[in-house]
Amino acid sequence: MEGYRKLDSATEDLFEHVLTSVAGEFLMERKEIAFGISLLSSFSSLGDYERLYIHKVTEFKSASNSFIILLLEKHLTLVKQLPSGHRYSEEVEEIEPLLFFTLPHDIGRVVIRKETLGDKIADIFNREDIDFKEYPTFSRKYFVTGNKPDLIKSYFPKKLIHVLE
């Protein structure tokens, strides 16, 4: 993980706007980039990226709970091939918000992201996606995986599913 690099101003402004819109409901505290790196260090799937940058690590606290949100900037170089056989490299850059929170039950590490066509095809063979029978819309829209699938199905926060549906 590379740590810090300047974020483009449009992305930064949008993220700051969202943070300040909920700040009145929570005590908001900025954290060091090193704290974000330690949160992400156990996610082995991030090792596939050439460079990672962490931005805006922020903790929100209320009387009943807390969570941490950060922006993760990921860089990967893809090698593509033209019909002529010529190969070329293309760098792909993605910025996505990540949310970390704790639950009363240990359900292990869980990753939730928008489900792609590739995820749907891969799931036919490796059955990695965790689906929630009582929430078919959520299950169609999101790819959910984790190291304790049975516990995730039982104790995943239903309020979060409703918000994301």
MOTAQUI-V871103 format. One record per residue. RES is the residue in one letter. OMEGA is omega in radians with two decimals (none if undefined). NEAR is the number of other C-alpha atoms within 12 Angstrom. D_CENTER is the distance of its C-alpha to the mean C-alpha in whole Angstrom. Layout:
BEGIN
RES/OMEGA/NEAR/D_CENTER + RES/OMEGA/NEAR/D_CENTER
END
This chain:
BEGIN
M/-3.07/28/16 + E/-3.12/22/18 + G/-2.97/26/17 + Y/2.97/22/18 + R/-3.10/18/19 + K/3.12/16/20 + L/3.11/22/18 + D/-2.96/13/19 + S/-3.13/11/21 + A/3.11/11/20 + T/3.14/21/16 + E/3.14/21/17 + D/3.13/14/20 + L/-3.14/17/17 + F/3.12/26/15 + E/3.11/24/18 + H/3.13/14/19 + V/-3.14/16/17 + L/-3.09/28/17 + T/3.13/18/20 + S/3.10/13/21 + V/-3.04/17/19 + A/-3.13/19/21 + G/-3.12/13/24 + E/-3.04/16/23 + F/2.90/21/21 + L/-3.04/21/23 + M/-3.13/24/20 + E/3.07/21/20 + R/3.12/22/19 + K/3.09/21/18 + E/3.09/20/19 + I/3.14/26/16 + A/3.09/21/18 + F/3.08/21/16 + G/3.11/34/13 + I/-3.14/26/14 + S/3.09/16/15 + L/-3.05/26/12 + L/-3.01/30/10 + S/-3.10/18/14 + S/3.12/15/13 + F/-3.06/20/11 + S/-3.12/13/13 + S/3.11/15/11 + L/3.11/22/11 + G/3.12/17/14 + D/-3.08/15/15 + Y/-3.13/23/14 + E/-3.14/19/17 + R/3.08/24/16 + L/3.06/31/13 + Y/-3.11/32/13 + I/-3.10/37/12 + H/2.89/35/13 + K/3.10/40/14 + V/-3.04/35/13 + T/3.08/32/15 + E/3.08/28/16 + F/3.14/28/17 + K/2.98/21/20 + S/-3.14/17/22 + A/-3.04/10/25 + S/-3.12/13/23 + N/3.07/17/20 + S/3.05/21/17 + F/3.14/23/14 + I/3.07/31/12 + I/3.08/33/10 + L/3.02/36/9 + L/3.11/35/9 + L/3.11/34/8 + E/-3.05/32/11 + K/3.12/29/11 + H/-3.14/24/15 + L/3.08/20/16 + T/3.11/17/20 + L/3.04/16/21 + V/-3.13/14/25 + K/-3.12/15/26 + Q/3.08/12/30 + L/3.09/10/32 + P/3.13/8/34 + S/-3.12/8/37 + G/3.13/9/35 + H/3.12/10/34 + R/3.07/12/31 + Y/-3.13/14/29 + S/3.09/13/26 + E/3.11/13/23 + E/3.11/16/20 + V/3.13/18/17 + E/3.10/18/15 + E/3.01/20/11 + I/-3.14/24/10 + E/3.07/24/6 + P/3.06/28/6 + L/-3.11/27/4 + L/3.12/26/7 + F/3.09/24/9 + F/3.12/25/12 + T/-3.14/19/15 + L/3.11/21/17 + P/3.12/13/21 + H/3.10/16/20 + D/3.09/21/19 + I/3.13/23/17 + G/3.12/23/15 + R/-3.11/25/12 + V/3.05/32/10 + V/3.09/29/7 + I/3.06/28/6 + R/3.07/23/6 + K/-3.12/21/10 + E/3.13/24/12 + T/3.06/18/14 + L/3.10/14/18 + G/3.09/13/17 + D/-3.11/24/15 + K/3.13/23/18 + I/-3.14/15/21 + A/-3.11/15/19 + D/3.08/20/19 + I/-3.06/12/23 + F/-3.02/11/24 + N/3.05/12/21 + R/-3.13/17/20 + E/-3.10/21/17 + D/3.10/35/15 + I/3.13/35/16 + D/3.11/30/18 + F/-3.06/28/19 + K/-3.11/12/23 + E/3.13/14/23 + Y/-3.06/22/20 + P/3.13/15/21 + T/3.10/18/19 + F/-3.10/26/16 + S/3.08/28/16 + R/-3.04/26/17 + K/-2.99/24/15 + Y/3.02/26/12 + F/-3.13/29/11 + V/3.09/32/11 + T/3.14/32/12 + G/-3.06/26/13 + N/3.10/19/16 + K/-3.01/22/18 + P/-3.12/24/18 + D/3.11/19/21 + L/3.10/22/20 + I/3.12/27/16 + K/-3.08/28/19 + S/-2.94/18/21 + Y/3.11/22/19 + F/-3.03/33/16 + P/-3.13/22/16 + K/3.09/18/18 + K/3.11/12/18 + L/3.09/16/14 + I/3.14/24/15 + H/3.13/15/18 + V/-3.09/11/16 + L/3.14/18/13 + E/none/17/16
END
